[in-house]
Amino acid sequence: MEGPSVVSTTDVAAFTAALPKVELHLHLVGSASLDTVLTLARRYPDRGVPTDPDELRRFYTFRDFPHFIDVYSSVNRLVTTGADVVTLLDGAACELAARNARYAEIQVTPARNRMSGISYDDLAQALADGRELAAAKHGVELGWIFDADSGLGLPGMEETLEFAVRHRPPGTVGLGLAGGEIGVHRSDYAPMFARARDAGLRCLPHAGETVGPAEVWSAVRDLGAERIGHGIGAATDPALLDVLAERGITLEVCPMSNVRTNAVPSLAEHPLPRLVAAGVPVTLATDDPGMFDTDLDTEYRVAHDVLGLSAAQLADIARTGARAAYCSPELRAELLTGIDEVCTAHGV
């Protein structure tokens, strides 16, 4: 790993704030701020989500990953109309703009939205409306990754793929797979990812968030993953790291998320530096910032202050994100130029 650049610790905060960024791993419901969730919880007080700020903060203290999934599902049940979806997207775009992120791919779980009472026609319209609002009001371009929840099994994936292909709202990027990993095999979902590719959708599953390298291997070999959500389980397998580096398969790494869900014991033990040292392309992301009390600038600062990445490496991570994003070539070029300009201005 290269040594620290000339930017001081104090200046790194200004440097990371100024860097143009993308956010490639952000779940719709988890993006909601504390205030937004409180508003929805008070609107639907029978859904089991606290309506008091301090109680909600305690509600967001996760014992482990399965507990996080339970809490996420509870909050998801507060989102019951297309208008609620637009509210979430407006808030997410506002936060992204504040972090100098001009492009984001939001992970949406259509089957869970349907189960909360939103028809698929209404969901597709809400995503289209929210995307227009994000661009006009906040200058942020949004894309959609339609995530199947592993808790709903193969039928849930079938439903997710059908929504993505049939409705395909503007900004549709690809198909994902999220949720618990223990006892869930990526290989079981291979036929549907093959159908997604045939339909022109990108293959963007989670893998290796809470389990080891085997499921990351499966995401690469069985699903044809073009990017991988989290992927930190790959860090213990040198051969897998070589494959990810050689093929340029970007990992969407979310350090604060991994600590909050106890996927890693502490920030100091996070494998991000090992991934970077192995030449694996990585981008930093927040996953569920409203639940994990984080934001994109925080993820970059933690990578520097705790994990020892230099300012130059942070800039490279921002560049990797721009290159891995499924945005327009014009926006990608603007992002890369902007990163270079910020580096020059800060002596990086």
C-alpha positions as CSV (number, residue, x, y, z in Angstrom):
1,M,0.0,0.0,0.0
2,E,1.3,3.4,-0.9
3,G,2.3,5.8,1.9
4,P,0.1,8.8,2.9
5,S,-0.2,11.6,0.4
6,V,0.7,15.2,1.3
7,V,-2.9,16.0,2.4
8,S,-3.1,16.3,6.2
9,T,-5.7,14.5,8.3
10,T,-7.5,17.8,8.8
11,D,-7.5,18.5,5.0
12,V,-8.7,15.0,4.2
13,A,-12.2,16.0,5.4
14,A,-12.3,18.9,3.0
15,F,-10.7,16.7,0.2
16,T,-13.3,13.9,0.6
17,A,-16.1,16.4,0.7
18,A,-15.0,18.0,-2.5
19,L,-14.5,14.7,-4.4
20,P,-17.2,14.0,-7.0
21,K,-18.6,10.6,-6.0
22,V,-21.1,8.0,-7.0
23,E,-23.1,5.8,-4.6
24,L,-23.5,2.3,-6.0
25,H,-24.8,0.4,-3.0
26,L,-27.8,2.1,-1.4
27,H,-31.1,0.5,-0.5
28,L,-34.2,2.5,-0.9
29,V,-35.7,2.0,2.6
30,G,-32.4,2.1,4.4
31,S,-31.6,5.5,2.8
32,A,-34.4,7.2,4.9
33,S,-33.2,9.7,7.5
34,L,-34.3,9.4,11.1
35,D,-36.8,12.2,10.6
36,T,-38.3,10.6,7.6
37,V,-38.8,7.3,9.4
38,L,-40.3,9.1,12.4
39,T,-42.8,10.8,10.1
40,L,-43.8,7.5,8.6
41,A,-43.9,5.7,11.9
42,R,-46.2,8.3,13.3
43,R,-48.4,8.0,10.2
44,Y,-48.6,4.2,10.8
45,P,-48.2,3.7,14.6
46,D,-49.4,0.1,14.5
47,R,-46.4,-1.1,12.4
48,G,-44.0,-1.7,15.4
49,V,-41.5,1.1,14.6
50,P,-40.8,3.6,17.4
51,T,-42.2,7.1,17.1
52,D,-39.8,8.6,19.6
53,P,-36.3,9.7,18.3
54,D,-34.3,8.1,21.1
55,E,-36.3,4.9,20.9
56,L,-35.8,4.8,17.2
57,R,-32.0,5.2,17.6
58,R,-32.1,2.2,20.1
59,F,-34.2,0.3,17.5
60,Y,-31.3,0.8,15.1
61,T,-28.8,-1.0,17.4
62,F,-28.4,-4.3,15.7
63,R,-27.4,-7.5,17.6
64,D,-26.4,-9.3,14.4
65,F,-27.3,-9.5,10.7
66,P,-30.5,-11.4,11.1
67,H,-31.7,-8.8,13.6
68,F,-30.9,-6.1,11.1
69,I,-33.0,-7.9,8.5
70,D,-35.9,-7.9,11.0
71,V,-35.6,-4.2,11.7
72,Y,-35.3,-3.4,8.0
73,S,-38.4,-5.4,7.3
74,S,-40.3,-3.5,9.9
75,V,-39.4,-0.1,8.4
76,N,-40.2,-1.4,5.0
77,R,-43.8,-2.0,6.1
78,L,-44.1,1.8,6.7
79,V,-43.7,2.5,2.9
80,T,-47.2,1.8,1.7
81,T,-47.9,4.2,-1.2
82,G,-46.1,5.5,-4.3
83,A,-46.0,8.9,-2.6
84,D,-44.0,7.3,0.2
85,V,-41.5,6.0,-2.3
86,V,-41.1,9.5,-3.9
87,T,-40.6,11.0,-0.4
88,L,-37.7,8.5,0.2
89,L,-36.1,9.3,-3.1
90,D,-36.4,13.0,-2.6
91,G,-34.6,12.6,0.8
92,A,-32.0,10.3,-0.6
93,A,-31.2,12.6,-3.5
94,C,-30.9,15.6,-1.1
95,E,-28.4,13.7,1.0
96,L,-26.5,12.5,-2.1
97,A,-26.2,16.1,-3.4
98,A,-24.9,17.2,0.0
99,R,-22.1,14.6,-0.3
100,N,-21.2,15.7,-3.8
101,A,-22.6,12.4,-5.3
102,R,-24.1,13.1,-8.7
103,Y,-25.1,9.6,-9.5
104,A,-26.5,6.7,-7.5
105,E,-27.9,3.3,-8.1
106,I,-30.7,2.6,-5.7
107,Q,-31.6,-1.0,-4.7
108,V,-35.3,-1.5,-4.8
109,T,-37.1,-4.7,-3.6
110,P,-40.3,-4.8,-5.6
111,A,-41.8,-7.9,-4.0
112,R,-41.5,-6.3,-0.5
113,N,-43.1,-3.1,-1.8
114,R,-45.9,-5.1,-3.2
115,M,-46.4,-6.9,0.1
116,S,-46.6,-3.5,1.8
117,G,-49.5,-2.5,-0.5
118,I,-47.9,-0.7,-3.4
119,S,-49.1,-2.0,-6.8
120,Y,-46.4,-2.6,-9.4
121,D,-47.9,0.1,-11.7
122,D,-47.8,2.6,-8.8
123,L,-44.2,1.6,-7.9
124,A,-43.0,2.0,-11.5
125,Q,-44.6,5.4,-11.7
126,A,-43.2,6.5,-8.3
127,L,-39.7,5.5,-9.4
128,A,-40.1,7.5,-12.6
129,D,-41.4,10.5,-10.7
130,G,-38.7,10.3,-8.0
131,R,-36.0,10.1,-10.7
132,E,-37.3,13.2,-12.4
133,L,-37.5,15.0,-9.1
134,A,-34.0,14.0,-8.0
135,A,-32.5,15.4,-11.3
136,A,-34.5,18.6,-11.3
137,K,-34.4,19.5,-7.6
138,H,-31.0,18.0,-6.6
139,G,-29.0,17.5,-9.7
140,V,-28.6,13.8,-9.0
141,E,-29.1,11.0,-11.5
142,L,-30.7,7.8,-10.2
143,G,-30.6,4.3,-11.5
144,W,-32.4,1.2,-10.2
145,I,-31.1,-2.2,-9.2
146,F,-34.1,-4.5,-8.6
147,D,-33.1,-6.7,-5.7
148,A,-34.6,-10.1,-4.9
149,D,-34.8,-10.7,-1.2
150,S,-33.3,-14.1,-0.4
151,G,-35.9,-14.5,2.3
152,L,-38.5,-14.9,-0.4
153,G,-36.6,-17.6,-2.2
154,L,-36.9,-18.4,-5.9
155,P,-40.5,-17.2,-6.2
156,G,-39.4,-13.8,-5.0
157,M,-36.6,-13.7,-7.5
158,E,-39.0,-14.7,-10.3
159,E,-41.3,-11.8,-9.3
160,T,-38.4,-9.4,-9.1
161,L,-37.2,-10.3,-12.6
162,E,-40.7,-10.1,-14.0
163,F,-41.2,-6.6,-12.6
164,A,-37.8,-5.4,-14.0
165,V,-38.5,-6.8,-17.5
166,R,-42.2,-5.9,-17.7
167,H,-42.2,-2.4,-16.1
168,R,-38.6,-1.4,-16.7
169,P,-38.9,2.2,-15.3
170,P,-36.5,4.8,-16.7
171,G,-33.1,4.3,-15.1
172,T,-33.4,0.5,-14.8
173,V,-29.9,-0.9,-14.5
174,G,-30.0,-4.5,-13.4
175,L,-30.9,-7.4,-11.2
176,G,-29.7,-8.0,-7.6
177,L,-29.9,-10.5,-4.8
178,A,-29.8,-9.4,-1.2
179,G,-30.8,-10.6,2.3
180,G,-29.4,-13.3,4.5
181,E,-26.7,-15.5,3.0
182,I,-26.4,-18.4,5.4
183,G,-28.0,-21.4,3.8
184,V,-28.7,-19.4,0.6
185,H,-26.7,-20.5,-2.5
186,R,-26.1,-18.1,-5.4
187,S,-26.0,-21.0,-7.8
188,D,-29.7,-21.7,-7.2
189,Y,-30.5,-18.3,-8.8
190,A,-28.3,-18.9,-11.9
191,P,-31.1,-19.5,-14.4
192,M,-32.8,-16.2,-13.5
193,F,-29.6,-14.2,-13.8
194,A,-29.1,-15.8,-17.2
195,R,-32.6,-14.6,-18.2
196,A,-31.8,-11.2,-16.8
197,R,-28.7,-11.0,-19.0
198,D,-30.8,-12.0,-22.0
199,A,-33.1,-9.2,-21.2
200,G,-30.3,-6.7,-21.2
201,L,-30.1,-6.3,-17.4
202,R,-26.8,-6.1,-15.5
203,C,-26.1,-8.9,-12.9
204,L,-25.3,-7.2,-9.6
205,P,-25.7,-9.6,-6.7
206,H,-24.7,-9.3,-3.1
207,A,-22.2,-12.0,-2.0
208,G,-19.7,-12.5,0.8
209,E,-21.2,-9.9,3.1
210,T,-21.6,-12.3,6.1
211,V,-20.1,-15.5,4.7
212,G,-16.7,-16.5,3.2
213,P,-15.3,-16.7,-0.3
214,A,-17.4,-19.6,-1.6
215,E,-20.5,-17.5,-2.3
216,V,-18.3,-14.8,-4.0
217,W,-16.9,-17.5,-6.2
218,S,-20.4,-18.6,-7.0
219,A,-21.5,-15.0,-7.8
220,V,-18.6,-14.8,-10.3
221,R,-18.9,-18.3,-11.8
222,D,-22.6,-19.1,-11.6
223,L,-24.2,-15.7,-11.9
224,G,-21.8,-13.9,-14.1
225,A,-21.6,-11.0,-11.6
226,E,-20.4,-7.7,-13.2
227,R,-20.2,-6.0,-9.7
228,I,-20.6,-7.6,-6.3
229,G,-22.4,-6.0,-3.3
230,H,-20.0,-6.1,-0.3
231,G,-17.8,-9.1,-1.3
232,I,-15.6,-8.7,1.7
233,G,-15.7,-12.5,2.3
234,A,-13.2,-12.7,-0.7
235,A,-10.4,-11.2,1.4
236,T,-9.3,-14.6,2.8
237,D,-8.8,-16.3,-0.7
238,P,-5.8,-15.0,-2.7
239,A,-6.9,-16.9,-5.8
240,L,-10.3,-15.3,-5.7
241,L,-8.7,-11.8,-5.2
242,D,-6.6,-12.5,-8.3
243,V,-9.7,-13.3,-10.3
244,L,-11.5,-10.2,-9.1
245,A,-8.5,-8.0,-9.9
246,E,-7.8,-9.6,-13.3
247,R,-11.5,-9.4,-14.4
248,G,-12.1,-5.9,-13.0
249,I,-15.1,-7.0,-10.9
250,T,-15.8,-4.1,-8.6
251,L,-16.8,-4.7,-5.0
252,E,-19.2,-2.3,-3.4
253,V,-17.7,-2.0,0.0
254,C,-19.7,-0.6,3.0
255,P,-17.4,-0.5,6.1
256,M,-19.8,1.2,8.5
257,S,-22.6,-1.2,7.5
258,N,-20.4,-4.2,8.1
259,V,-19.5,-3.0,11.6
260,R,-23.1,-2.0,12.5
261,T,-24.4,-5.5,11.5
262,N,-21.5,-7.3,13.2
263,A,-20.4,-8.7,9.8
264,V,-16.9,-7.6,11.0
265,P,-15.9,-7.3,14.6
266,S,-14.6,-3.7,14.3
267,L,-13.5,-1.1,11.8
268,A,-9.9,-1.7,12.6
269,E,-10.4,-5.3,11.4
270,H,-12.2,-4.4,8.2
271,P,-10.6,-6.1,5.1
272,L,-10.8,-3.1,2.8
273,P,-7.0,-2.5,3.0
274,R,-6.4,-6.1,2.0
275,L,-8.7,-5.8,-1.0
276,V,-7.0,-2.6,-2.1
277,A,-3.6,-4.1,-1.7
278,A,-4.6,-7.0,-3.8
279,G,-5.6,-4.7,-6.7
280,V,-9.3,-5.5,-6.5
281,P,-11.4,-2.6,-7.7
282,V,-13.5,-1.3,-4.9
283,T,-15.9,1.6,-4.4
284,L,-17.2,2.9,-1.1
285,A,-20.9,3.0,-0.3
286,T,-23.3,3.4,2.6
287,D,-25.7,0.5,2.2
288,D,-28.4,1.8,4.6
289,P,-27.1,5.2,5.9
290,G,-30.2,6.1,7.8
291,M,-30.0,2.9,9.8
292,F,-26.2,2.9,10.2
293,D,-25.8,6.6,11.1
294,T,-23.3,7.1,8.3
295,D,-23.0,9.0,5.0
296,L,-20.7,8.8,2.0
297,D,-18.2,11.3,3.3
298,T,-17.9,9.4,6.6
299,E,-17.1,6.2,4.6
300,Y,-14.3,7.9,2.9
301,R,-12.9,9.5,6.1
302,V,-13.1,6.2,7.9
303,A,-11.1,4.5,5.1
304,H,-8.4,7.1,5.7
305,D,-8.5,7.8,9.4
306,V,-9.0,4.2,10.6
307,L,-8.0,1.9,7.8
308,G,-5.0,3.9,6.6
309,L,-5.8,4.6,3.0
310,S,-4.1,7.6,1.5
311,A,-5.8,10.6,-0.1
312,A,-4.5,9.3,-3.5
313,Q,-6.1,5.9,-2.8
314,L,-9.4,7.6,-1.9
315,A,-9.3,9.4,-5.2
316,D,-8.7,6.1,-7.0
317,I,-11.7,4.6,-5.2
318,A,-13.8,7.5,-6.4
319,R,-12.5,6.9,-10.0
320,T,-13.3,3.2,-9.7
321,G,-16.9,4.1,-8.7
322,A,-17.3,6.4,-11.7
323,R,-16.0,3.7,-14.0
324,A,-18.1,1.0,-12.5
325,A,-21.3,3.1,-12.6
326,Y,-23.9,2.4,-15.3
327,C,-24.3,6.1,-15.9
328,S,-24.0,7.9,-19.3
329,P,-20.4,8.2,-20.8
330,E,-20.8,12.0,-20.6
331,L,-21.5,12.0,-16.8
332,R,-18.7,9.5,-16.3
333,A,-16.2,11.8,-18.1
334,E,-17.4,14.8,-16.0
335,L,-16.9,12.8,-12.8
336,L,-13.4,11.7,-13.7
337,T,-12.4,15.2,-14.8
338,G,-13.8,16.6,-11.5
339,I,-11.9,14.1,-9.5
340,D,-8.7,15.1,-11.2
341,E,-9.4,18.8,-10.6
342,V,-10.0,18.2,-6.9
343,C,-6.8,16.2,-6.7
344,T,-4.8,19.0,-8.3
345,A,-6.4,21.6,-6.1
346,H,-5.5,19.6,-2.9
347,G,-2.0,18.5,-4.0
348,V,-2.9,14.8,-4.3
